[in-house]
């Protein structure tokens, strides 16, 4: 072994005892650092750097010089040697006589050191922890990245971060980099649960920030795979300088590039905060996400609760809506992410891609069997979507939250569109707080990335009742209305059977709302409120009630007569009418695309 830097990698990823061999003497130290510098006599110290003071660390006061090689004077080198010897770190110079120095022109030691460091980064938490991860039927972080991306496309950044930490952490528990999905570039990062529980160290913060920064700079979609414990406890012992963080960058990135978050295990704290800041979040059935995990909850509040009850799918998908969708396993999560991204351009400066093959017009002969003529009979609007849009193109989002309103991505004649549709089988399609919140954010995403929006209305309006009022349904409905009015993209409206009160405004029925087309089925009932309820509220006599009922039944004809609708159509012509309307707006695809002035609000 020659003079200079002696690096020893022993003990896997736990604190270890490091040995430095000099000549025939062995020096053993207990310390958390990986790097040991053994300096020879003064003549050879000219090869060592002295741009920073020598730092003494470890229980044995081990001298560690953390600067690279440089040409320095012999006298300066002698000063370093004396300091290290004075600290009891090095043997006297005579003990180092006869040791041959490596060839300064030889690349092999340097390349070997690089290979060793890369191998350490790829080893993650070590064999035992990886085995536990795999035994549970879960992939490790690197396998997840490979499973999502096109084969062989991953190129890592920051692999060597974490190697110099007090407790070394391969890739600092966050392998990340660039890759491709369906041939299109993306940026991706995955929390590595096998390394310190996937926690976020100081180096991880820098990597996460850098990844999001690159997504914005290169205008490339971003995907995060979460399974981690949040902020690393040891960060409290570190000095933190003034620096940006990834959450700030995610907020700024919003509406600039599509972003997807997959929660594939327990995700807590800082890591979990990424999910509501990203466009689309999906969790596996066995995953959980929360601001603080069960131990912290117990310590802070005394509540005893397990992960699933605290932040599993029934909480975060069904009740809170923090996560859009739940899937059975990781494979389904990866398939969902790939499919979701296929509807969008790579950034807000691009229009969405067209399908390779476009489906043309066709008559929906069985739609009369799907949609009852009477507006008080329930049906599944999802059956309308599967018939009206291109085959196998409809992707419903967040179907378990705010169920009276459907939010879906689809293709119409090969063009990606967003669909906001009433769901009559849930509360007759009445818009409650959850549905309005869901719809407002969905419209913001559609507008940010230039997807035309199709509104299919069959709603009695905003949900009535004391529970709805206490929930803030009116404010949420106003937020959805504001999002609809502010859309820059083509808007296509169809009233299928009913559109009453503020619900009709929310669903883009009002004239002068910059729609590309407004259409209605025959028999659609309209008005400020249903005739029956309105008559009762006004204490109408029999004659007045008869007039109100007649006016309601005459709704689409009166509206068409005053051009409140562009046309009243045969329901079987729904697809063809939408195709024609979309063709009217085709020139917009040839105009320059640009981001919204404001991003997408969580």
C-alpha positions, 0 to 999 in steps of 0.5 A: 500500500502506498502513501496518500489516501487509504480508504477502507470499506468494511462492515456493510452499512452499519458503524464499523471499526476501520483499520489502516495498514502502514508498512507492517503496522496496523492502526485500528480506530473506532469512528463513523467516517469512511475515509482515512488519510495516512501521510508519508514523509514530508517529501511525499506530502507534497502530493497531499492537499492542505487547502483546509485545516486538518479535522480530527474526528472519532473517539481515537482523535483520528486525523482526516484530511478532507481535501483532494490532492494538490501540489504543495510545498515540502515545508507545508507537507511537513507541517501537516505531518507534525500536526497529525503526529502530534494528535497521536494519529500517525506513526513516526516517519521512519515507520513508513520507509520503504513503502512504494507510491502508486504511479501518478499516471495510473488510472486503475486505482481511481477507477477501482475506487469509483467502481467500489463507490458505485457498487456501495450505492447500488447495494442499498440497505444490504442483503438482510434488509433487501431480503425482508423487503422482497419477502413481503412481495415488494420490490426495492427502490431500484427494482421499482424504478426499473419496473416503471421505466422503459428497459435500460433507460435509467441514468442515475444522478447523485449515487455517491451522496451519503457515502461520507455521512456519519452513518453512511447511507448508500445513495442517501436512501434516494436513488434518482435520475432520468429515464424514459416512459414510452420513449419520452424522457422523465425524471424519477426518484424512489425512497429506499426503505431498506436504507435507514427506513427511506428517511430524508437526510441532508444529502437527500434533501439536496437530491430531491431538490435537484431532481425537481429543479431539473424537471422544471429546467428541462420541462420534463415530467416527474415521478416520485415513488414513496416509501419512507419515514420522513425527516431523518432524526439525525438531521437535528444534529447537523448544521443547516444552511439557508437553502431551497427545498424540494417542496418549494420547488414542487409548488413552483413546478405545479402546472409546468410539467405533469407529475405523478406520485406513487405511494408503495408502502408507509410514507410519513412526514416530509416525503408524504407532503409531496403527494398533495403537491403533485398532479396525480397520486396513487397508492397500493392497497397495502400502503399508507400515508400520513403527516406523522406515523403511529409512534409520533401520534401516540407520543403527541396525542396518546392515540393508539392507531395502526398505519392502515387506520391512520392513513390507509386507502379507506382514509386517504382515498375514500374519505380525505381525497388526498390520494386519487386512486388505490390499486391492488399492487405495484404492477398496477400502480406502474401501469396506471402511472404510464397510462396517466402520463400518456394523455399529456404532453411533456410540459405546459409548452406542448399540446397533448399527443394525438393517438397513433390511430384516430377513431371516427364518427359512429352512431350510439344506437344503444344509448337510449337503453342506457339513459332513461328518458325520465330524469328521476331514474338513476343510471351509470354515467360511466356507461355513457362515457365508454360508448361516447369516447374512443374504445378503451380510452376512458380512465376514471380518476378519483372514483371513490371520492366525491362520487356524484361527479366523474372526473376522467381522461379519455380520447375523442377522435384520437385527441386527449380530452378531460371529462367532467360528468354528473353521476346520477347513480350517486345522490342523483348527481347533486354536487357536494363538497367532495365532488366540487373540490375534486372537480376544481382541481381536475379542471386546473390540471386539464387547463394547465396541460391544454386538454379540451373539457367535455361537460356531461350534465345531469344534475339537480344542482348543489347538494341541499341540506344542513350537512351540506351547508356545514361542509361548505358545499357552496364555497366549494361549488363556487370554487369549481364554478370559478375553475370552469369559467377560467378555462382557456381550453375548448369547452363542450357542454351537453345537458343529458336530462336535467341541469338545475340552479347553480349546478347548470352554471358549474357544468358550463351550461350558461350562455356567454361562458366561452363554450365551443358547443352547448348541446342538449338531449330532448326532454332535458329539464331546466330552471333555477330549481325543479318545478315541484320543489319551487312550487312548494317553496312558493306555496303555488296553487294548482294552476301555477304548479301546472304552469311551472311543470309545463315550463320545465318540460318545455325546457330544451325547446325554450332554450334552443329558441333563444339560443341558450343551446346551439342545438338539441340532438338525438342522444344517439348522435352524441359522439358525432356531435362532440367530434364535430365540436372538437373539430371546430376548435382544431386550430387551437392546437396550432397556437403556441402553448403556454403555462397558466399564470398560477400553478395548480392549487393542492 
